[in-house]
């Protein structure tokens, strides 16, 4: 039997890049990225989310999430992110669980590479977020979510009345330590160097020095901290210092001279 070739219909082969040209591409799949995908999907923009090799952000390594609206009893971080993903996919979002390796935003349509695969997009939303810088200790993974945390704002409430240590000497560490004084009984900063580093160090040091059990040895940069007990701050002292500052502000208001309103006369 001789096979016959069917007549050509005139249709061209589909261009593989056509299926990779999207109206909206989103790089990142944390809460921000998936929220953008939900809105874009509901607008019939068929978004493409390049989720990364470790998709759905830092909430995937967070245990209890108690400050997100709609969950009065709290929710596990991975469970919350799974609901984000299902909602985004419901509105036509496509996820690629690989890293974006290269981009070209110099011309339209924008170009995004995932290894050797190239994607085109009329608009790109970059929602890559941040990742925690861990110490690399073998026990960090074991105690993560059970005393070891990378987010004071997220987990500070769980350490109410406890002694807490913050590792680091930059702006982020000082900001976290300052926030934790609201909850912790004692905050100890562990700094590798003899001085702090960062752009806002003097501001944070000044705040921490408002506590009676914290002191700073000011060198030329005003960034050196005493060792031992003087590194510690307490929430109780913070409250007392805040009340003292409020009293000082009130006294300044009482002794402030009254301002006279300027008088205006009509032009002749």
C-alpha positions in Angstrom: 0.0 0.0 0.0 1.3 3.4 -0.9 0.8 6.2 1.6 -0.6 9.4 0.2 0.2 12.8 1.5 -2.9 14.8 2.4 -3.2 18.0 0.6 -1.9 21.1 2.3 -4.4 23.3 4.0 -2.2 26.3 3.7 -2.0 26.6 7.5 1.5 27.4 8.8 3.2 25.6 11.7 2.5 27.3 15.0 5.3 29.6 16.2 6.5 28.3 19.6 7.3 31.8 20.7 3.7 32.9 20.1 2.6 30.8 23.1 5.3 32.5 25.1 4.2 36.0 24.4 2.1 37.2 27.3 0.4 40.5 28.1 1.7 40.3 31.7 4.6 38.4 33.2 5.3 38.4 36.9 8.8 37.5 38.3 8.2 36.2 41.8 5.5 34.1 43.5 5.3 35.4 47.1 2.2 37.2 48.4 2.9 40.2 46.3 3.5 38.3 43.1 0.4 36.1 43.4 -1.7 39.0 44.4 -0.7 40.8 41.2 -1.5 37.5 39.3 -5.0 37.4 40.8 -5.7 41.0 39.8 -4.2 40.5 36.3 -6.1 37.2 35.8 -9.4 38.8 36.8 -8.7 41.4 34.1 -8.3 38.7 31.5 -4.6 39.4 31.0 -3.6 35.7 31.3 -0.5 36.4 33.5 2.6 34.2 33.5 4.3 33.8 36.9 7.9 32.8 36.9 7.8 31.4 40.4 11.4 30.4 41.0 13.0 27.2 42.1 11.8 27.9 45.7 8.3 29.2 44.9 5.8 31.1 47.0 8.1 33.2 49.2 9.2 33.2 52.8 5.8 32.3 54.1 6.6 28.8 53.0 9.0 28.6 56.0 6.7 30.4 58.4 4.6 28.4 60.9 1.8 30.4 62.4 0.5 33.5 60.6 -1.8 35.4 63.0 -1.8 38.9 61.5 -3.4 38.2 58.1 -7.1 39.3 57.9 -9.8 36.6 57.6 -8.1 34.0 59.8 -9.1 34.7 63.4 -7.4 31.4 64.6 -4.3 31.9 62.4 -3.1 29.8 59.5 0.0 28.0 58.6 2.3 29.9 56.1 2.4 27.1 53.5 -1.4 26.6 53.7 -2.0 30.3 53.1 0.4 30.4 50.1 -1.3 27.3 48.6 -4.6 29.2 48.8 -3.0 32.2 47.1 -1.7 29.9 44.3 -5.1 28.1 43.8 -6.9 31.5 43.6 -4.4 32.8 41.0 -4.7 29.6 38.9 -8.4 29.8 39.1 -8.2 33.1 37.0 -5.9 31.7 34.4 -2.5 32.2 35.8 0.3 29.9 34.6 3.2 29.2 36.9 6.7 28.2 36.0 8.6 26.9 39.0 12.0 27.9 37.7 14.3 30.9 38.1 14.4 33.8 35.6 18.0 33.7 34.5 18.2 36.8 32.3 16.0 39.7 31.3 16.1 42.4 28.6 14.0 45.5 29.4 15.7 47.7 26.8 12.9 47.3 24.2 9.3 46.1 23.9 8.2 43.4 24.1 10.3 42.7 27.2 12.3 39.5 27.1 12.7 37.0 29.9 14.9 33.9 29.8 14.3 30.8 31.9 17.5 28.9 31.2 17.3 28.5 27.4 13.6 29.2 27.1 12.7 32.8 26.1 9.4 34.5 27.0 8.0 37.8 25.8 5.8 40.2 27.8 4.2 43.5 27.1 4.4 44.3 30.8 6.6 42.8 33.6 6.0 43.0 37.3 9.0 42.3 39.4 8.0 40.9 42.8 11.1 39.0 43.8 10.9 40.0 47.5 13.7 39.1 49.8 15.3 36.1 51.3 16.6 35.7 54.8 20.4 35.5 55.4 20.9 32.6 57.8 24.0 31.8 59.8 24.4 28.4 58.3 24.3 26.5 61.6 23.3 22.8 61.4 20.6 23.3 64.0 18.9 26.3 62.3 16.7 24.1 60.2 15.8 21.9 63.2 14.6 24.9 65.3 13.2 27.1 62.6 9.7 28.2 63.7 10.4 26.9 67.2 12.6 29.7 68.5 14.7 30.5 65.5 13.2 33.2 63.3 14.3 35.6 60.5 11.5 38.2 60.9 11.0 40.1 64.2 7.9 41.8 62.8 6.3 38.5 62.0 7.3 36.5 65.1 8.1 39.1 67.8 4.8 38.6 69.5 5.6 34.9 70.2 8.6 36.0 72.3 6.8 38.1 74.8 8.5 38.1 78.1 11.5 36.0 76.9 15.2 36.7 76.5 16.0 37.2 72.8 19.3 37.5 70.9 19.7 39.3 67.6 22.6 38.3 65.4 24.0 41.1 63.2 25.2 44.7 63.3 23.6 46.4 60.3 20.5 48.5 59.9 18.2 45.4 59.7 19.6 43.9 62.9 19.2 47.2 64.8 15.7 47.7 63.5 14.7 44.2 64.5 16.3 44.6 68.0 14.4 48.0 68.5 11.1 46.3 67.5 11.7 43.4 69.8 12.0 45.6 72.9 8.2 45.9 72.8 7.8 42.3 73.6 11.0 40.7 74.9 12.2 40.8 78.5 15.7 41.3 77.3 17.3 41.8 73.9 21.0 40.9 73.4 22.8 41.9 70.2 25.5 39.7 69.0 27.8 41.6 66.6 30.8 40.1 64.9 32.7 43.4 64.6 33.7 46.0 67.0 31.3 48.5 65.5 28.0 48.7 63.7 27.6 49.3 60.0 24.8 50.8 57.9 23.2 54.1 56.9 20.9 54.6 59.8 23.1 53.2 62.6 23.3 56.5 64.6 19.5 56.7 64.7 18.9 53.2 66.0 21.8 53.4 68.5 20.3 56.6 69.9 16.9 54.8 70.4 18.6 51.9 72.1 20.6 54.1 74.3 17.4 55.5 75.7 17.3 52.4 77.8 19.1 52.4 81.2 20.7 49.0 80.6 22.0 49.9 77.1 25.0 52.1 76.5 27.2 53.1 73.6 30.9 53.8 73.6 31.1 56.5 70.9 34.2 56.4 68.9 34.9 58.6 65.9 31.9 57.2 64.1 29.7 57.0 67.1 29.0 53.3 66.3 30.8 51.2 68.9 28.9 49.4 71.5 30.0 48.2 74.9 30.2 44.5 75.5 28.4 42.5 78.2 25.3 43.8 80.0 25.3 47.1 78.2 24.1 45.5 75.0 20.8 44.6 76.6 17.6 46.4 76.4 14.2 45.7 78.0 10.6 46.4 77.0 9.9 47.8 80.5 12.6 50.4 80.3 11.3 51.3 76.8 7.9 52.0 78.2 9.3 54.1 81.1 11.5 56.1 78.7 8.5 56.6 76.4 6.5 58.0 79.3 9.4 60.3 80.2 9.7 61.6 76.7 5.9 62.3 76.6 6.2 64.3 79.9 9.1 66.3 78.4 7.1 67.1 75.3 4.2 68.2 77.5 6.4 70.5 79.5 7.8 72.0 76.3 4.3 72.8 75.1 3.4 74.5 78.4 6.5 76.7 78.2 6.3 77.4 74.5 5.6 81.1 73.8 2.4 81.8 72.1 2.7 82.5 68.4 1.3 85.7 67.1 -0.7 85.5 63.9 0.5 87.9 61.2 -1.8 90.8 60.5 -2.6 91.6 56.9 -3.9 94.9 55.6 -5.7 95.5 52.4 -3.7 97.1 49.6 -4.6 100.7 49.0 
